[in-house]
């Protein structure tokens, strides 16, 4: 369910209702739509609510896919390994001491992000670096690096000013 967050809580905010075996109820609570499934008997019912926040953009972008793929140390290691030479999933799994299924999942995430391509020849799936470069990601990081550099420069100025004032105050007390 893209764009929905699932909360499985017994919600005291749901207004008391007689036990029903009906279909979904739609409630409005402060402008946020909530969908509660009410198909189980009251004794074993667990409130399940889906909340759609209209202020958040839920569509995945290239940056999201890239950073999600790069967030795992194993996937970064796979990229480093593939930068040296192409490798089969079996070779990668052995190198990283993983099962074939686990490595296939990691490679799948990298492949979805466009960072790796795979080619199956017979029973062997060979992986190599994808054609996609990380210029967009590097530009995004650079913008924030510049922003933080400017903030740290301002912080340095404040610290230096405080040190200067502290030094002057120390001289006045003597």
Backbone as ProteinMPNN parsed JSONL, in Angstrom:
{"seq_chain_A": "XXXXXXXXXXXXXXXXXXXXXXXXXXXXXXXXXXXXXXXXXXXXXXXXXXXXXXXXXXXXXXXXXXXXXXXXXXXXXXXXXXXXXXXXXXXXXXXXXXXXXXXXXXXXXXXXXXXXXXXXXXXXXXXXXXXXXXXXXXXXXXXXXXXXXXXXXXXXXXXXXXXXXXXXXXXXXX", "coords_chain_A": {"N_chain_A": [[0.849, -1.176, 0.0], [1.326, 1.666, -1.141], [2.181, 4.767, 0.136], [0.717, 4.675, 2.435], [0.65, 4.357, 5.944], [0.858, 1.838, 8.304], [-0.718, 1.341, 11.273], [-0.852, -0.635, 14.045], [-2.618, -0.562, 16.532], [-4.46, -0.576, 19.565], [-6.92, 1.552, 19.533], [-7.832, 4.194, 21.539], [-9.012, 6.463, 20.638], [-10.957, 5.944, 18.804], [-14.347, 6.175, 18.3], [-16.778, 4.72, 20.554], [-18.485, 1.89, 19.42], [-21.172, -0.301, 18.554], [-20.509, -3.847, 18.497], [-19.614, -4.99, 15.325], [-19.654, -6.767, 12.223], [-18.927, -5.556, 9.935], [-17.76, -3.907, 6.875], [-14.925, -1.864, 5.925], [-14.522, 1.148, 7.825], [-14.649, 4.644, 7.443], [-13.081, 7.328, 8.816], [-12.898, 10.751, 9.785], [-10.37, 12.636, 11.117], [-9.154, 15.415, 12.324], [-8.55, 16.288, 9.71], [-7.091, 14.205, 8.63], [-7.277, 11.263, 6.897], [-8.537, 8.217, 8.041], [-8.519, 4.771, 7.917], [-10.205, 2.072, 9.113], [-10.13, -1.322, 9.655], [-12.762, -3.451, 10.293], [-13.511, -6.209, 10.603], [-13.266, -8.409, 12.191], [-14.445, -10.415, 14.992], [-15.534, -8.783, 18.015], [-14.138, -9.648, 20.337], [-11.632, -10.554, 19.44], [-10.703, -8.521, 17.905], [-8.439, -6.299, 16.467], [-7.46, -3.058, 16.23], [-6.805, -1.634, 13.154], [-5.292, 0.865, 11.439], [-5.022, 2.976, 8.642], [-3.156, 5.661, 7.667], [-3.089, 8.434, 5.663], [-0.946, 10.839, 4.824], [-1.258, 13.845, 3.438], [0.601, 15.819, 3.076], [3.093, 14.75, 2.733], [5.328, 13.645, 0.274], [4.954, 10.77, -1.504], [5.919, 9.432, -3.683], [8.502, 7.505, -5.03], [11.784, 8.513, -5.708], [14.649, 8.798, -7.855], [16.797, 9.512, -6.249], [15.947, 8.599, -3.732], [15.868, 5.819, -4.148], [18.548, 5.326, -4.771], [19.957, 6.205, -2.436], [18.771, 4.535, -0.572], [19.668, 2.076, -1.5], [22.409, 2.426, -1.152], [22.59, 2.603, 1.557], [23.182, 0.334, 2.965], [25.838, -1.563, 4.261], [26.747, -3.966, 3.125], [25.774, -3.823, 0.496], [27.188, -1.593, -0.403], [29.724, -2.691, -0.291], [29.443, -4.676, -2.239], [29.215, -3.079, -4.515], [31.792, -1.949, -4.516], [33.291, -4.262, -4.942], [32.345, -5.02, -7.486], [33.306, -2.896, -8.921], [35.918, -3.542, -9.233], [35.873, -5.977, -10.673], [33.631, -7.904, -12.744], [31.197, -10.155, -11.335], [29.729, -13.269, -10.32], [26.57, -14.031, -8.74], [26.927, -16.103, -6.957], [29.71, -15.985, -6.441], [29.831, -13.475, -5.199], [28.206, -13.955, -2.969], [29.73, -15.868, -1.603], [32.027, -14.357, -1.036], [31.012, -12.435, 0.731], [30.065, -13.998, 2.73], [27.375, -14.98, 2.737], [24.019, -16.235, 2.153], [22.839, -17.499, -0.997], [20.281, -16.576, -1.605], [20.039, -14.33, 0.058], [22.079, -12.673, -1.008], [21.089, -12.365, -3.584], [18.853, -10.805, -3.079], [20.058, -8.423, -2.16], [21.462, -7.679, -4.481], [19.281, -7.321, -6.135], [18.107, -4.986, -5.05], [20.123, -3.146, -5.615], [20.035, -3.342, -8.357], [17.459, -2.381, -8.951], [17.848, 0.268, -8.296], [19.43, 0.992, -10.348], [22.132, 0.758, -10.202], [23.482, -1.564, -10.609], [23.749, -4.113, -13.072], [22.415, -7.195, -14.232], [23.067, -10.303, -15.826], [21.854, -13.239, -17.112], [23.295, -16.238, -17.9], [22.836, -19.318, -18.879], [22.954, -21.163, -15.999], [24.116, -19.31, -14.463], [24.171, -16.148, -12.986], [25.471, -13.176, -13.818], [26.887, -10.27, -12.451], [27.358, -6.797, -12.956], [28.647, -3.448, -12.809], [26.188, -0.917, -13.142], [25.099, 1.257, -15.817], [24.416, 3.692, -14.947], [25.455, 6.65, -13.483], [26.411, 8.428, -10.473], [25.874, 11.188, -10.443], [23.706, 12.953, -9.903], [23.15, 12.333, -7.246], [25.602, 12.994, -6.072], [25.622, 15.749, -6.574], [23.445, 16.55, -4.995], [24.416, 15.915, -2.439], [26.6, 17.627, -2.396], [25.354, 20.163, -2.409], [24.21, 20.178, 0.153], [26.532, 19.856, 1.654], [27.825, 22.288, 1.205], [25.947, 23.989, 2.398], [26.092, 23.14, 5.096], [28.797, 23.667, 5.576], [28.774, 26.459, 5.471], [27.128, 26.986, 7.668], [28.685, 25.92, 9.752], [30.883, 27.608, 9.545], [29.721, 30.024, 10.384], [29.081, 29.265, 13.0], [31.66, 28.891, 14.0], [32.48, 31.566, 14.007], [30.789, 32.629, 15.986], [31.65, 31.152, 18.229], [34.326, 32.022, 18.397], [33.851, 34.738, 18.94], [32.59, 34.517, 21.442], [34.708, 33.407, 22.916], [36.519, 35.522, 22.768], [35.082, 37.509, 24.157], [34.941, 36.259, 26.659], [37.608, 36.177, 27.335], [38.152, 38.923, 27.551], [36.433, 39.551, 29.686], [37.653, 38.097, 31.708], [40.032, 39.497, 32.032], [39.106, 41.917, 33.023], [38.189, 41.252, 35.551], [40.447, 40.886, 37.075]], "CA_chain_A": [[0.0, 0.0, 0.0], [2.228, 2.793, -1.251], [1.631, 6.007, 0.636], [-0.026, 4.457, 3.667], [1.4, 3.874, 7.075], [-0.033, 0.94, 9.01], [-0.572, 1.365, 12.724], [-1.634, -1.685, 14.675], [-2.763, -0.193, 17.93], [-5.824, -0.525, 20.069], [-7.062, 2.99, 19.547], [-8.876, 4.732, 22.386], [-9.631, 7.614, 20.0], [-12.07, 5.505, 17.973], [-15.571, 6.299, 19.077], [-17.341, 3.409, 20.874], [-19.524, 1.439, 18.496], [-21.584, -1.674, 18.829], [-19.718, -4.807, 17.729], [-20.151, -5.275, 13.994], [-18.81, -7.536, 11.324], [-19.034, -4.818, 8.686], [-16.545, -3.648, 6.105], [-14.115, -0.745, 6.405], [-15.1, 2.414, 8.232], [-13.795, 5.779, 7.114], [-13.25, 8.359, 9.823], [-12.123, 11.966, 9.581], [-9.824, 13.078, 12.384], [-8.28, 16.555, 12.104], [-8.152, 16.38, 8.316], [-6.324, 13.039, 8.215], [-8.18, 10.133, 6.67], [-8.16, 6.992, 8.731], [-9.291, 3.631, 7.491], [-10.126, 1.036, 10.144], [-10.739, -2.587, 9.263], [-13.588, -3.939, 11.392], [-14.127, -7.434, 10.122], [-13.111, -9.491, 13.154], [-15.327, -10.29, 16.139], [-15.076, -7.813, 18.994], [-13.206, -10.248, 21.294], [-10.282, -10.704, 18.885], [-10.462, -7.434, 16.962], [-7.316, -5.395, 16.691], [-7.693, -1.897, 15.384], [-5.788, -1.403, 12.134], [-5.623, 2.129, 10.8], [-4.113, 3.451, 7.616], [-3.183, 7.11, 7.672], [-2.478, 9.024, 4.482], [-0.554, 12.212, 5.079], [-1.233, 14.498, 2.128], [1.716, 16.752, 3.004], [4.31, 14.018, 2.423], [5.377, 13.12, -1.09], [5.221, 9.356, -1.353], [6.491, 8.772, -4.853], [9.928, 7.279, -4.867], [12.592, 9.159, -6.73], [15.95, 8.167, -8.072], [17.621, 9.741, -5.066], [15.5, 7.689, -2.675], [16.309, 4.46, -4.479], [20.012, 5.272, -4.677], [20.391, 6.283, -1.046], [18.322, 3.306, 0.094], [20.587, 1.014, -1.916], [23.738, 2.691, -0.594], [22.53, 2.677, 3.021], [23.615, -0.926, 3.548], [27.28, -1.792, 4.096], [26.964, -5.083, 2.201], [25.557, -3.349, -0.878], [28.342, -0.75, -0.759], [30.821, -3.625, -0.554], [29.188, -5.304, -3.544], [29.586, -2.096, -5.543], [33.262, -1.876, -4.552], [33.771, -5.503, -5.569], [32.026, -4.983, -8.912], [34.158, -1.879, -9.547], [37.167, -4.232, -9.57], [35.62, -6.977, -11.723], [32.303, -8.51, -12.74], [31.161, -11.349, -10.492], [28.437, -13.959, -10.254], [25.92, -13.941, -7.429], [27.578, -17.114, -6.117], [30.992, -15.44, -6.0], [29.564, -12.393, -4.246], [27.687, -14.556, -1.741], [30.868, -16.482, -0.903], [32.908, -13.296, -0.537], [30.372, -11.742, 1.843], [29.596, -15.023, 3.67], [25.914, -14.886, 2.745], [23.32, -17.219, 1.343], [22.549, -17.026, -2.36], [19.028, -15.819, -1.557], [20.338, -13.023, 0.635], [22.838, -11.867, -1.969], [20.189, -12.042, -4.698], [18.026, -9.677, -2.644], [20.9, -7.225, -2.175], [21.712, -7.327, -5.884], [18.012, -6.818, -6.655], [17.957, -3.596, -4.612], [21.083, -2.363, -6.415], [19.562, -3.357, -9.743], [16.318, -1.464, -9.027], [18.377, 1.632, -8.244], [20.187, 1.227, -11.57], [23.561, 0.761, -9.909], [24.029, -2.86, -11.029], [22.974, -4.867, -14.058], [22.705, -8.63, -14.186], [22.809, -11.033, -17.063], [21.828, -14.665, -16.815], [23.77, -17.102, -18.966], [22.683, -20.665, -18.343], [22.562, -21.16, -14.594], [24.935, -18.312, -13.758], [23.765, -14.746, -13.12], [26.65, -12.33, -13.664], [26.594, -8.887, -12.062], [28.356, -5.778, -13.266], [28.174, -2.106, -12.487], [25.227, -0.361, -14.086], [25.554, 2.397, -16.612], [24.027, 4.915, -14.266], [26.434, 7.281, -12.606], [25.795, 9.02, -9.291], [26.047, 12.638, -10.502], [22.586, 13.609, -9.223], [23.344, 12.124, -5.813], [26.771, 13.783, -5.678], [25.206, 17.153, -6.582], [22.592, 16.733, -3.816], [25.307, 15.901, -1.279], [27.417, 18.84, -2.466], [24.53, 21.302, -1.97], [24.105, 20.14, 1.612], [27.867, 20.07, 2.207], [28.038, 23.732, 1.182], [25.069, 24.564, 3.409], [26.653, 22.855, 6.421], [30.054, 24.41, 5.701], [28.423, 27.844, 5.796], [26.629, 27.004, 9.048], [29.814, 25.711, 10.656], [31.675, 28.846, 9.534], [29.008, 30.958, 11.263], [29.257, 28.776, 14.362], [33.037, 29.233, 14.372], [32.515, 33.004, 14.316], [30.128, 32.805, 17.284], [32.541, 30.603, 19.251], [35.456, 32.946, 18.515], [33.349, 35.943, 19.605], [32.394, 34.17, 22.851], [36.033, 33.269, 23.516], [37.075, 36.874, 22.872], [34.379, 38.17, 25.26], [35.346, 35.587, 27.894], [38.971, 36.613, 27.617], [38.052, 40.318, 28.011], [35.813, 39.527, 31.002], [38.667, 37.597, 32.615], [40.994, 40.581, 32.275], [38.441, 42.967, 33.807], [38.029, 40.785, 36.928], [41.754, 40.914, 37.758]], "C_chain_A": [[0.889, 1.232, 0.0], [1.531, 4.049, -0.748], [0.842, 5.85, 1.911], [0.894, 3.938, 4.741], [0.444, 3.037, 7.896], [0.278, 1.001, 10.497], [-1.437, 0.255, 13.287], [-1.662, -1.4, 16.165], [-4.222, -0.312, 18.312], [-6.1, 0.935, 20.331], [-8.177, 3.443, 20.473], [-9.587, 5.903, 21.735], [-10.802, 7.232, 19.106], [-13.325, 5.545, 18.822], [-16.179, 4.923, 19.341], [-18.498, 3.082, 19.943], [-19.976, 0.061, 18.923], [-20.752, -2.629, 17.998], [-20.397, -5.115, 16.404], [-19.174, -6.148, 13.243], [-18.798, -6.867, 9.957], [-17.71, -4.648, 7.982], [-15.847, -2.421, 6.659], [-14.959, 0.46, 6.781], [-14.13, 3.511, 7.841], [-14.095, 6.857, 8.142], [-12.433, 9.576, 9.416], [-11.665, 12.445, 10.946], [-8.805, 14.165, 12.102], [-7.734, 16.586, 10.679], [-7.332, 15.213, 7.81], [-7.296, 11.889, 8.047], [-7.646, 8.902, 7.37], [-9.091, 5.891, 8.266], [-9.121, 2.536, 8.526], [-10.832, -0.21, 9.652], [-11.499, -3.134, 10.455], [-14.295, -5.219, 10.961], [-14.02, -8.589, 11.104], [-14.12, -9.328, 14.283], [-14.701, -9.386, 17.191], [-14.013, -8.397, 19.925], [-11.788, -10.336, 20.742], [-9.933, -9.608, 17.902], [-9.26, -6.605, 17.403], [-7.517, -4.253, 15.724], [-6.52, -1.721, 14.432], [-6.192, -0.132, 11.409], [-4.574, 2.475, 9.767], [-4.267, 4.955, 7.556], [-2.438, 7.604, 6.442], [-2.201, 10.482, 4.792], [-0.384, 12.89, 3.723], [-0.073, 15.473, 1.973], [3.007, 16.064, 2.586], [4.233, 13.513, 0.988], [5.81, 11.668, -1.014], [5.842, 8.711, -2.586], [8.0, 8.663, -4.684], [10.667, 7.925, -6.027], [13.889, 8.385, -6.885], [16.844, 8.32, -6.861], [17.245, 8.779, -3.947], [16.013, 6.281, -2.927], [17.82, 4.323, -4.331], [20.482, 5.275, -3.228], [19.932, 5.068, -0.252], [19.266, 2.155, -0.245], [21.953, 1.189, -1.261], [23.751, 2.692, 0.934], [23.046, 1.412, 3.703], [25.088, -1.176, 3.231], [27.568, -2.927, 3.116], [26.8, -4.624, 0.761], [26.687, -2.419, -1.315], [29.552, -1.622, -1.06], [30.676, -4.32, -1.885], [29.581, -4.346, -4.659], [31.104, -1.962, -5.657], [33.853, -3.097, -5.246], [33.527, -5.47, -7.078], [32.818, -3.905, -9.646], [35.489, -2.491, -9.963], [36.969, -5.201, -10.73], [34.182, -7.472, -11.612], [32.348, -9.788, -11.912], [29.785, -11.976, -10.55], [27.864, -13.777, -8.858], [26.571, -14.942, -6.466], [28.9, -16.598, -5.572], [30.808, -14.337, -4.96], [29.081, -12.955, -2.911], [28.812, -15.191, -0.93], [31.76, -15.412, -0.283], [32.328, -12.626, 0.698], [29.776, -12.702, 2.873], [28.081, -14.952, 3.859], [25.317, -16.045, 1.974], [23.092, -16.638, -0.045], [21.292, -16.17, -2.376], [19.265, -14.42, -1.011], [21.078, -12.119, -0.329], [21.965, -11.462, -3.145], [19.305, -10.857, -4.337], [18.822, -8.383, -2.647], [21.148, -6.751, -3.606], [20.437, -6.771, -6.515], [17.771, -5.363, -6.281], [18.884, -2.703, -5.428], [20.633, -2.263, -7.868], [18.379, -2.407, -9.918], [16.779, -0.014, -9.017], [19.182, 1.974, -9.494], [21.684, 1.209, -11.364], [24.254, -0.507, -10.383], [23.133, -3.411, -12.125], [23.365, -6.335, -13.929], [22.352, -9.239, -15.527], [22.892, -12.512, -16.729], [22.257, -15.435, -18.056], [23.751, -18.519, -18.4], [22.183, -20.6, -16.918], [23.277, -20.081, -13.793], [24.409, -16.909, -14.046], [24.973, -13.884, -12.792], [26.228, -10.895, -13.394], [27.726, -7.986, -12.52], [27.77, -4.423, -12.924], [27.232, -1.609, -13.566], [25.801, 0.84, -14.805], [25.31, 3.719, -15.899], [25.126, 5.409, -13.335], [25.693, 7.941, -11.446], [25.948, 10.545, -9.271], [24.953, 13.367, -9.744], [22.744, 13.501, -7.704], [24.513, 12.951, -5.293], [26.424, 15.276, -5.627], [24.34, 17.461, -5.359], [23.457, 16.81, -2.557], [26.136, 17.186, -1.241], [26.635, 20.071, -2.01], [24.446, 21.332, -0.445], [25.468, 20.305, 2.289], [28.159, 21.56, 2.276], [27.193, 24.431, 2.247], [25.649, 24.362, 4.808], [27.994, 23.555, 6.623], [29.774, 25.853, 6.097], [27.927, 27.944, 7.238], [27.771, 26.819, 10.051], [30.725, 26.934, 10.69], [31.036, 29.88, 10.442], [29.16, 30.55, 12.719], [30.67, 29.073, 14.866], [33.157, 30.707, 14.755], [31.895, 33.277, 15.683], [31.031, 32.317, 18.409], [33.73, 31.534, 19.469], [35.04, 34.222, 19.237], [33.142, 35.686, 21.097], [33.726, 34.02, 23.57], [36.672, 34.642, 23.745], [36.425, 37.62, 24.037], [34.789, 37.573, 26.603], [36.739, 36.033, 28.319], [38.979, 38.052, 28.149], [37.452, 40.375, 29.412], [36.803, 39.046, 32.043], [39.679, 38.662, 32.974], [40.385, 41.653, 33.183], [38.34, 42.553, 35.255], [39.323, 40.882, 37.705], [42.059, 42.23, 38.291]], "O_chain_A": [[1.172, 1.782, 1.064], [0.413, 4.354, -1.164], [0.333, 6.844, 2.428], [1.813, 3.165, 4.469], [-0.676, 3.472, 8.165], [1.405, 0.742, 10.919], [-2.64, 0.215, 13.027], [-0.857, -1.914, 16.942], [-5.111, -0.166, 17.473], [-5.553, 1.502, 21.278], [-9.342, 3.124, 20.238], [-10.648, 6.314, 22.204], [-11.565, 8.103, 18.689], [-13.356, 5.01, 19.93], [-16.119, 4.046, 18.479], [-19.381, 3.909, 19.715], [-19.233, -0.664, 19.585], [-20.324, -2.273, 16.9], [-21.58, -5.453, 16.353], [-18.001, -6.243, 13.603], [-18.671, -7.542, 8.935], [-16.679, -5.162, 8.416], [-16.158, -1.985, 7.767], [-15.971, 0.755, 6.146], [-12.916, 3.32, 7.904], [-15.249, 7.25, 8.313], [-11.392, 9.442, 8.772], [-12.487, 12.64, 11.84], [-7.69, 13.861, 11.679], [-6.556, 16.885, 10.479], [-6.908, 15.226, 6.654], [-8.057, 11.577, 8.963], [-6.457, 8.59, 7.299], [-10.309, 6.067, 8.229], [-7.997, 2.111, 8.791], [-12.003, -0.158, 9.275], [-10.925, -3.268, 11.536], [-15.523, -5.294, 10.957], [-14.616, -9.643, 10.882], [-14.606, -8.222, 14.516], [-13.48, -9.241, 17.249], [-13.065, -7.693, 20.272], [-10.829, -10.206, 21.502], [-8.974, -9.739, 17.142], [-9.111, -6.268, 18.577], [-7.72, -4.468, 14.53], [-5.369, -1.665, 14.864], [-7.279, -0.045, 10.838], [-3.379, 2.288, 9.994], [-5.377, 5.467, 7.41], [-1.288, 7.231, 6.211], [-3.126, 11.266, 5.0], [0.518, 12.552, 2.957], [0.214, 15.913, 0.86], [3.933, 16.733, 2.126], [3.197, 13.014, 0.547], [6.897, 11.361, -0.524], [6.251, 7.552, -2.532], [8.671, 9.601, -4.256], [10.221, 7.881, -7.174], [14.174, 7.447, -6.141], [17.56, 7.393, -6.482], [18.118, 8.21, -3.29], [16.531, 5.629, -2.02], [18.31, 3.315, -3.822], [21.305, 4.448, -2.835], [20.638, 4.62, 0.651], [19.619, 1.357, 0.624], [22.582, 0.21, -0.86], [24.819, 2.774, 1.54], [23.318, 1.428, 4.903], [25.528, -1.023, 2.092], [28.533, -2.855, 2.355], [27.597, -4.991, -0.103], [27.101, -2.454, -2.474], [30.32, -1.329, -1.976], [31.663, -4.536, -2.589], [30.207, -4.752, -5.638], [31.641, -1.872, -6.761], [34.792, -2.986, -6.034], [34.4, -5.849, -7.858], [32.987, -3.986, -10.863], [36.121, -2.033, -10.915], [37.78, -5.251, -11.654], [33.589, -7.462, -10.533], [33.393, -10.429, -11.796], [28.791, -11.294, -10.799], [28.574, -13.417, -7.92], [26.74, -14.643, -5.284], [29.188, -16.75, -4.385], [31.535, -14.274, -3.969], [29.495, -12.489, -1.849], [28.843, -15.065, 0.294], [32.196, -15.546, 0.861], [33.069, -12.284, 1.62], [29.065, -12.275, 3.782], [27.578, -14.876, 4.98], [26.012, -16.746, 1.238], [23.147, -15.423, -0.235], [21.234, -15.158, -3.074], [18.752, -13.441, -1.552], [20.752, -10.94, -0.458], [22.081, -10.347, -3.652], [19.033, -10.002, -5.18], [18.318, -7.35, -3.089], [21.053, -5.559, -3.897], [20.499, -5.856, -7.336], [17.283, -4.586, -7.102], [18.482, -1.631, -5.879], [20.824, -1.238, -8.524], [18.3, -1.701, -10.923], [16.166, 0.838, -9.66], [19.574, 3.126, -9.679], [22.435, 1.603, -12.256], [25.475, -0.527, -10.543], [21.919, -3.207, -12.115], [24.494, -6.667, -13.566], [21.475, -8.767, -16.25], [23.868, -12.979, -16.142], [21.659, -15.3, -19.124], [24.563, -18.866, -17.542], [21.116, -20.048, -16.651], [23.067, -19.953, -12.587], [24.224, -16.53, -15.202], [25.444, -13.855, -11.655], [25.318, -10.373, -14.039], [28.898, -8.361, -12.478], [26.559, -4.27, -12.769], [27.447, -1.848, -14.755], [26.854, 1.364, -14.442], [25.929, 4.735, -16.217], [25.649, 4.66, -12.51], [24.463, 7.997, -11.452], [26.131, 11.133, -8.205], [25.242, 14.313, -9.01], [22.501, 14.462, -6.975], [24.436, 13.539, -4.215], [26.882, 15.986, -4.732], [24.487, 18.522, -4.751], [23.246, 17.677, -1.708], [26.347, 17.762, -0.174], [27.176, 20.926, -1.309], [24.595, 22.388, 0.171], [25.541, 20.846, 3.393], [28.679, 22.049, 3.279], [27.663, 25.352, 2.915], [25.693, 25.296, 5.608], [28.295, 23.994, 7.732], [30.457, 26.409, 6.958], [28.272, 28.889, 7.948], [27.81, 27.491, 11.082], [31.279, 27.266, 11.738], [31.739, 30.551, 11.197], [29.348, 31.406, 13.584], [30.854, 29.46, 16.02], [33.852, 31.052, 15.711], [32.427, 34.075, 16.455], [31.167, 32.989, 19.431], [34.101, 31.803, 20.611], [35.796, 34.737, 20.061], [33.477, 36.532, 21.926], [33.865, 34.459, 24.712], [37.286, 34.889, 24.783], [37.111, 38.283, 24.815], [34.965, 38.303, 27.579], [37.01, 36.238, 29.502], [39.718, 38.367, 29.082], [37.907, 41.161, 30.244], [36.793, 39.546, 33.168], [40.137, 38.719, 34.115], [41.083, 42.229, 34.018], [38.397, 43.414, 36.133], [39.276, 40.955, 38.933], [43.116, 42.423, 38.892]]}, "name": "protein", "num_of_chains": 1, "seq": "XXXXXXXXXXXXXXXXXXXXXXXXXXXXXXXXXXXXXXXXXXXXXXXXXXXXXXXXXXXXXXXXXXXXXXXXXXXXXXXXXXXXXXXXXXXXXXXXXXXXXXXXXXXXXXXXXXXXXXXXXXXXXXXXXXXXXXXXXXXXXXXXXXXXXXXXXXXXXXXXXXXXXXXXXXXXXX"}
